Amino acid sequence: MLDAAVLVLNQNYEPLDVCSWQRAMVMIISGKAEIVENGRGVIHTPTTTLPLPSVVRLRYLVHRPRPRVKLNRKEIFRRDNYTCQYCGRQTTNLTVDHVVPRHCGGTYSWENLVSACPQCNRRKGGKTLREAGMTLLRTPYEPRASLRYLFGNPRYRAYPEWKKFLIGWGDWTWDDL
């Protein structure tokens, strides 16, 4: 119970986030949220007994920008399916390569970073694709933050009561976790 997570839904039941049970209790007590699913028991205080939430829904609609995938090595490898974008070799021993080298004005962005095996990265070196005589298998792009990305943490399998709130909003099934 000490590290129990709570699914936070928007007013229209769209999954927004996951928070701690303590944060969820503060939102409930302050009137910002209501309990949708209980299923974990109760919390005893000196003066009252409160249900411990598993899913809460905000009482107002939150308009927020779409979440973005964080730009880091792990997510670049995940986007490229752990495949070298030059030779097509699928491996876990990958490096990140700048398509346009930094010294030539290349940026640290989704559109300029790809997964490369160490051999291809050494072969390309600090050259452009044309100078190195290499081509990309796929054009790099910024991936969309899907529900699988946001709520696909395997530890959330411990909360089967979330299933009915997550399934209708994404492109994945509960078994994908």
Order of alpha helices (4+ residues) and beta strands (2+ residues): beta-beta-alpha-beta-beta-beta-beta-alpha-beta-beta-alpha-alpha-alpha-alpha
